[in-house]
Amino acid sequence: MSSRPGPEGRTQLRSPDGAFTVVVDRTGARIASLEHLATGTELLLRLPWEDEDWATAYPSTSSNEEWHRRYAGGWHSLVPHAGDQRTVGGVEHPFHGEAAWRRWRVLEADPSSCTLEVVLRTAPLTVRRTVRATSTGVVVDQTVANHAVRPTAFTWTEHPTFAGALAGAGSTITLGGDAVDAAFPGGDGPPGGFQSVRAKGRGDVELRNDAAGTAVTLRWDPELFPYLHVWQEHGGTTGFPWWGSVDAVALEPACRPYDPDETLGPLVLAGGEELAARFELEATVGPPAPHDRQTKESR
């Protein structure tokens, strides 16, 4: 039995116990959805235009603008670059790196997991990503291999973006057990912003909303990813490109501070060498809100 193919090159996975479904998009090997089936709760950000066909769209002159115009939420992997578009060694790197823009090949799939791969052209790197739906959420195993003779430098950032109750008033973030000073709706100051926090040897971050009984914990190797970028957008962009429709929190394990210089480091692979990393997301989901429950029962 194989996993169920979704629309426009997507694969739907289901955890062995049926607790979660995970949808993986071939574009960028993006995790487009993580849904708790018993409550119908979607944990990742999903935007109204995510199913649009961009093949005939007139492209923006800037990949920075084009990324934000197309941005559909979910969980991206940013390799070999994260941040604004730039030219390094005569090579143009689009906003958030080539891997997030490319259409990956599906190498194999079963009901609960799939493996995708892409060979980059902006750097001599082959990226392979396995996504597995589990009884508690999702696990991502990824390798980056240098298929050139010479050493190659690159940046690697994971970019999962959460929505719903997790982005609402009363939510909190802790990194390695320490509170992160976040700006959620209903608190002091503007609801949004961006910050880069040191992991301090503990690669685990928890985002929770006690009122909703919902929480996610993301774990990774802090030796490889010593930073966590926290991006928040709570309807503050009322004009183009999101028109106030983005209400989300991104928790991004990163190998370096955001956009510190004009290089592709700090990770370096010798010719033929590869680097592997695992990211584990565990979710606890409370009952749906009364309004959501009534809506589901009326279907």
N, C-alpha and C positions, 0 to 999 in steps of 0.2 A: 504493500500500500504506500502510495506517495503522498506528499503534502499537497494540499489543495491550491492550485494556481489562482491568483486573484486578478483583478482587472489591470490592464496595462503593465504587465510584467511584474506583478506582485505575487508573493507566495504567502499563504496563510498557514501558520503552525498552531498546534494545540498541545498544551502540556499533557503528559501521560494520564494524569488524574482529571483532566478537563477543567482545571481551575482557571487557566489563562489562555487566551489566544494572542498570537503575535503575528503581525503582518510585516513582511520585509519587501521593500521596494528595490528593484534592480538598479534604479538610479541612485548612485551613491551608496548602495547596500544599506540604505536608510531603514531603520525600524520605524515604520509609519504608524503602528498602533500597538498598544499593550492594554488589553481589556480583561477585566475580571468578570468572568461569565456569570457568576451567581447573582451579581448586582448590576451587571451591564455598565460598570464604571470604567471609563477610559482614563488612563493615567497620563498619557502623553498628549502634548498639544497637537491638535488637528485643525486645519484651517479650511474655509469653504472652497478655496480654489485649488486644493491639493490634487484633484482629479482632472484639472484642465490640461489640454494638449498644447504644449509650448512649441511644437515643431514648426508652426507657421507664424509664430509671434515675432513681431519686429523687435530685434534685440536692443537693449540699452547700450549706450556707448561705453559704459563702465560696468565691470563685473560686480563691483560693490553694489551698484543700484539694481542690477539684474538679480543678484542673489536675494536681496530683500523683497523684490517684486515677486519672485517665485517662491519664497520661503513658505514651506507648508508645515513646519513643526517636525515632531518626531525626534529621532536619535540619529545624528550624523557622526561619521568618523572623518576628521580633518587631517589629511596627509597629502603632500609633504609640507604644508604651510597652513597657518591659521592667522586670520586677520586680514587687513586691507590688501588689495591687489598690489603686486610689486614686481620689479624686474631684478633678478639676481643672476649674475654671470651671463647676462644677455638673454636669459629665459624669462618669459612672462608667466607669473603665477597668479591665477584668478583668486578672488576673494574666497577665503577658507580652503583653498587648495584644490587641486585637480580631482582627487579621489571622490569628493562630494558631488562633483558635476557629471562624472562619467557613468555610463551604463555598464554594470558589472556582469560577468558571466556566472550563471549558476552551475556549479560543478556537481553538486549532489544534493539530494533532499529526501527527507522522510517525514512522517507525520508531525514530529516535534522539533526538527532542526533542518537547517539548510546551510550550505557552504557556497560562498561567492568569491570571485577573484577578479582583479583588474591589474593590467600592466600599464603603469603610468608612462607618460611621454615627457613630462616636465622634470622628471628625475628618474634615474634607472632603478625603479623600485617596483616590485610585484607585491600587491597587498591581497591577503586572503583572510576572509572573515567568516566565522561560523557563528550562527545565532541559534540558540536553543531555548525553547519554551520549557519552563520548569514549574513545579507545583507551587513555587513561591514568587515567580516572576519570569526573569530572563537572564541568560548567561551569554556573554559575547567573548569568544576566543579569536584573537587576531594576530597574524604574523605579517611583518614587513621584511622583505628580502631584497638585498642589493644584487641585481643580476649583471652589474658591470664589473670591470676589473679594478677600477680605482675606488677609494673610499667615497662614500656619499653621505652628506649631512641632510637632516630633515627635522621637521617638527611634527609632533603627533598630539592631537587633542581629541577627546571624545566629547560629543555635544548632545546629551539627552535633555529634552525640554519638557517640563511637566505642566499640567494645567488642572482645571477643575478645582476641587476643594484644596488641593495642594498649593494653589496659587492665591488662595483667598485670605480674608482677614483671619487672624489668629494662627496662621501658619508660622512655623519656626524652622530654623536650620541649625544643625550642630555638626561640627567637623571634628572627628576624633574625640567626641564628648564635650567639646567647647562650643559655646554659642557663637554663631556668626551674626553680625549686626546687619540684618536684612531689612528691606523697606517694603513691607506688605501693605495692602489697602487697610485703612483704619488705624494705622500707626502714625507716629510722628514723621514729618517730612514727606517729600514727594514719593509716591508708590512706584519705585523703579530704580534703575541704575545698574552699574557694573563694578565689580571689584575682583581682585585676584588675591587669594589667601594661601599662605603656606600650609601644607598638610601636616608639618611637624612630626613626621614619622608614622602618622596614622592615616591610612588610606581608606577612611570610611566616613561618609557623610549621610546624615539623616534629614529628610524633609518630612514634616508631619503637620497634621491639623487634627488636634485632639477632639474638637467639636464634631468633626466628621468621622472620627475613628479611622482615619486613613493616613498611611505613612509609607515612605519608600526609603530604603537604605541601599546606597551604592558603595561597593567595595572595589579597590584596585591596589596595585603595587605602588606605594609612595616613593620607592627608590627610583622608579622610572618616571613617575608623574608626581612630582613634589608640590604641585600647585593645584588649586581648585579655582576656576573662574565661576563667579556667580553673576548671571545676567538676569535681570528682572524687567519685565514690561507688563504693566497693568493698565492697558488702554490709553497710555499717554500719547501714543502716536495717532492723533486723530485725523491726520491727513494721509497723503500717499506715503508708504505703500499699503498700510494696514488698516486705515480708516477706523481706528479704535477697537479693532476686533481681536487683538492679541492680548491675552491675559495669561501670563506664563512665568515660570522660573526655570532657568537652565542651570544645571550643575555639571561643570565641565572639568574632569581630570585633565591636566595639561603638563607637558614636560618642561615648560618654561613660562615666565610671565607673558602677559598678552602683548604682542607686537613690540618687543624691546629694542630690536635693531633691524638692520637690512640683510640678515643672513637667514639661512634655512636650518641652522642648528637648533638645539645643542646635540641631538642624537646623531651618532656617526656609525655607519656600518662599513666594514671592510668589504672588498670584493667577494661575493659569494656568501657573505654572512647574513643571518636573519635575526630578527628580534620578535619575541612573542609576549603577549600580555593578555590577561583575563580581566573582565569587568562583570561583576555579579550584582544584579538588582533584585532585592527582595521587597515585596509589597505586602502591606496589611490593609485591607479594604473594609470599611464599615458599611452599614446598610445604606441604600440610596436615600436621598432626601425625600420627604413626603411628596413633593411635587413630581419628582422623577418617578417614584413608585406608582403614583396615580396615572402618570402618562403611560408607563409600561403596561399596567393592568388594563388600560382602555384600548390597547392595540388589538 
